[in-house]
Amino acid sequence: MLSYAGIGYVAGDATSTARSPVGIAHQPTFLTRESRDYNSARWLFNSRLDFHPALIATCRKENEIAAAVAHAGRNKLQVTVKSGGHSFEGFCSNNGGLMVNLSGMNQLSYDSRSHVLTAQPGCRLAQVSALLFSKGRLLPSGSCAGVGLAGLTLGGGYGLFARKFGLTCDHLIGLRMVDGRGIVHDSDDEPQRGAALLHACRGGGNGNFGIITEMRFNTVPAPKMFRSQRIKFRKLSPEKVGEIAKLWFAATAALPDDGFSAFVLNGTYLTLLVTFFEPGSRRAIEKAFKPLCEIAWKAEAIQVGPTENAVMRYYGRPGPLPFKNASAGYYRSYQDIGRAIPAIARQVAKVPGTVWQINTLGGQIGRADYAKQSVYPHRDYPWLGEIQAYWEKPARADACVENVAAIQTLLAASGVTAHYRNYPDVALKNWGTAYYGDAGLASIRAMKQRYDPGDIIRHPQSVKAHPG
Ligand SMILES: Cc1cc2nc3c(=O)[nH]c(=O)nc-3n(C[C@H](O)[C@H](O)[C@H](O)COP(=O)(O)OP(=O)(O)OC[C@H]3O[C@@H](n4cnc5c(N)ncnc54)[C@H](O)[C@@H]3O)c2cc1C
């Protein structure tokens, strides 16, 4: 482990009410390739990726982050920021630049009077759930245990509870940030600028214009009991997949807001997951999914259990593992992709390990106040697709990655253009409008010009201060 010499602070912006770091400079621990902890610090959930930053700043305090950014500025190093390390494309890392590693900044606190959760960026979803369930509360977020709360929130954040309560970013009510000049901001201290900053961070904050060092969230009462059902099909022809998809789109269009469903096509096997948590929704769900249960290979009975235990079923595999996952686009209706489904199903079946999953959005995600307060632009799409490809033997990697690209081509040809920022694909053209829409892109660019005009904080799909 090497402590890097020569760290100092940049001067504060005299016109800003933002706080510059005060007091004695706290230096982060800087790791180089020779350092003992370098490899564990550059860990990514996706082991397909292999980045080697010149320096990794492992930070425990906000002013260490500010010092690391200032050091990068003086030395013209690109800065990327890692919280949970789950970016599909490793946008938290880089080759030859500085990675600010926040995984050790993982303190959580909950105020039982205001029900506000305060989280440092290195917190993982399972840690958040454990604390909040013990208080009878919930922050709607994603399902997998190890995903970082920061990356998830700053790009949107959806899961089993989003249709009822909104996205994770819709519950973000305050934050602290170190900008690209090493200056610290708190959204509460700067009424107008703080509101604009929060607006941009609700869906457009990951790795674009600053390093979020603290997030404050509203929470909601946790539902006590949770209900789920799996409906399975096997050995499906591509045409049959199309027929079932049509029924599934119809069934999920009728979901009550506490309902969630996933359509998971793995080779020629299809699993439909249905969940809900309000007992009164049972009849509507049974009615909506009856046509699918009647033609299924296996339709399991609806299981009921405490929410706290039930969510653990979706915690996922611990990493690292090699994969190529990407957004497969947002859909407004079955018609958006109906005609392409047999071709997509054929392509999925071609290479083992390929999965096409569609999850339900909609419900309260579409609330007008949430839309107004965030850059997240895709609120009127009730469905989101994801392509996944997994392998164990390295020799299969190329075929899997190529198959994902082939499916993307089919989706693009069928007119799919909107994509989820948290499911990035480096191969995507027009990623700015695909992730953020034109208005969102303009808001994020304004933040970039204000907070990181020198483009210090950047990754392959970060918004630039000046396009072109
Ligand atoms: C197994 C798995 C399951 C998933 N499940 C879901 C799900 O259920 N719902 C969902 O919505 N998404 C899900 N995702 C996608 C997930 O939201 C993104 O991968 C998210 O970006 C991960 O955040 P992270 O902090 O772990 O990742 P990191 O790799 O650390 O960061 C991801 C991005 O956020 C930026 N970033 C990270 N920390 C900060 C910070 N402090 N300040 C500014 N920018 C920052 C980085 O620059 C990078 O671009 C899943 C991903 C995986 C791999």
The ligand as a MOL file (V3000), in Angstrom:
LIG
                    3D

  0  0  0     0  0            999 V3000
M  V30 BEGIN CTAB
M  V30 COUNTS 53 58 0 0 0
M  V30 BEGIN ATOM
M  V30 1 C -26.5530 -8.5000 -10.7160 0
M  V30 2 C -27.1760 -7.1770 -11.0260 0
M  V30 3 C -28.4910 -6.9390 -10.6500 0
M  V30 4 C -29.0930 -5.7140 -10.9300 0
M  V30 5 N -30.3900 -5.5030 -10.5550 0
M  V30 6 C -30.9660 -4.2920 -10.7940 0
M  V30 7 C -32.3100 -4.0380 -10.3980 0
M  V30 8 O -32.9880 -4.8980 -9.8370 0
M  V30 9 N -32.8120 -2.7980 -10.6410 0
M  V30 10 C -32.0950 -1.8090 -11.2550 0
M  V30 11 O -32.6150 -0.7040 -11.4320 0
M  V30 12 N -30.8220 -2.0360 -11.6530 0
M  V30 13 C -30.2490 -3.2420 -11.4450 0
M  V30 14 N -28.9670 -3.4750 -11.8530 0
M  V30 15 C -28.2390 -2.4090 -12.5430 0
M  V30 16 C -27.6010 -1.4760 -11.5070 0
M  V30 17 O -28.5630 -0.5010 -11.1490 0
M  V30 18 C -26.3770 -0.7740 -12.1090 0
M  V30 19 O -25.4340 -1.7370 -12.4720 0
M  V30 20 C -25.7950 0.2370 -11.1370 0
M  V30 21 O -25.1140 1.2140 -11.8720 0
M  V30 22 C -24.8550 -0.4130 -10.1480 0
M  V30 23 O -24.3780 0.5300 -9.2340 0
M  V30 24 P -23.0320 0.2280 -8.4210 0
M  V30 25 O -22.8370 1.3400 -7.4740 0
M  V30 26 O -23.0510 -1.1710 -7.9140 0
M  V30 27 O -21.9790 0.2190 -9.5990 0
M  V30 28 P -20.6430 0.9920 -9.9570 0
M  V30 29 O -20.0510 0.1250 -11.0180 0
M  V30 30 O -19.8190 1.2870 -8.7830 0
M  V30 31 O -21.1690 2.3310 -10.6040 0
M  V30 32 C -22.1030 2.3090 -11.6530 0
M  V30 33 C -22.1700 3.6770 -12.3270 0
M  V30 34 O -22.5330 4.6610 -11.3850 0
M  V30 35 C -21.5290 5.6630 -11.2490 0
M  V30 36 N -21.3580 5.9120 -9.8140 0
M  V30 37 C -21.1840 4.9840 -8.8470 0
M  V30 38 N -21.0860 5.5870 -7.6610 0
M  V30 39 C -21.2120 6.9100 -7.8690 0
M  V30 40 C -21.1780 8.0320 -7.0090 0
M  V30 41 N -20.9860 7.8830 -5.6940 0
M  V30 42 N -21.3100 9.2690 -7.5520 0
M  V30 43 C -21.5080 9.4250 -8.8870 0
M  V30 44 N -21.5380 8.3830 -9.7500 0
M  V30 45 C -21.3900 7.1330 -9.2400 0
M  V30 46 C -20.2860 5.1040 -11.9060 0
M  V30 47 O -19.5980 6.1400 -12.5680 0
M  V30 48 C -20.8600 4.1220 -12.9380 0
M  V30 49 O -21.1400 4.8000 -14.1350 0
M  V30 50 C -28.3490 -4.7030 -11.5950 0
M  V30 51 C -27.0220 -4.9460 -11.9620 0
M  V30 52 C -26.4450 -6.1660 -11.6880 0
M  V30 53 C -25.0230 -6.4190 -12.1090 0
M  V30 END ATOM
M  V30 BEGIN BOND
M  V30 1 1 1 2
M  V30 2 1 2 3
M  V30 3 2 2 52
M  V30 4 2 3 4
M  V30 5 1 4 5
M  V30 6 1 4 50
M  V30 7 2 5 6
M  V30 8 1 6 7
M  V30 9 1 6 13
M  V30 10 2 7 8
M  V30 11 1 7 9
M  V30 12 1 9 10
M  V30 13 2 10 11
M  V30 14 1 10 12
M  V30 15 2 12 13
M  V30 16 1 13 14
M  V30 17 1 14 15
M  V30 18 1 14 50
M  V30 19 1 15 16
M  V30 20 1 16 17
M  V30 21 1 16 18
M  V30 22 1 18 19
M  V30 23 1 18 20
M  V30 24 1 20 21
M  V30 25 1 20 22
M  V30 26 1 22 23
M  V30 27 1 23 24
M  V30 28 2 24 25
M  V30 29 1 24 26
M  V30 30 1 24 27
M  V30 31 1 27 28
M  V30 32 2 28 29
M  V30 33 1 28 30
M  V30 34 1 28 31
M  V30 35 1 31 32
M  V30 36 1 32 33
M  V30 37 1 33 34
M  V30 38 1 33 48
M  V30 39 1 34 35
M  V30 40 1 35 36
M  V30 41 1 35 46
M  V30 42 1 36 37
M  V30 43 1 36 45
M  V30 44 2 37 38
M  V30 45 1 38 39
M  V30 46 1 39 40
M  V30 47 2 39 45
M  V30 48 1 40 41
M  V30 49 2 40 42
M  V30 50 1 42 43
M  V30 51 2 43 44
M  V30 52 1 44 45
M  V30 53 1 46 47
M  V30 54 1 46 48
M  V30 55 1 48 49
M  V30 56 2 50 51
M  V30 57 1 51 52
M  V30 58 1 52 53
M  V30 END BOND
M  V30 END CTAB
M  END
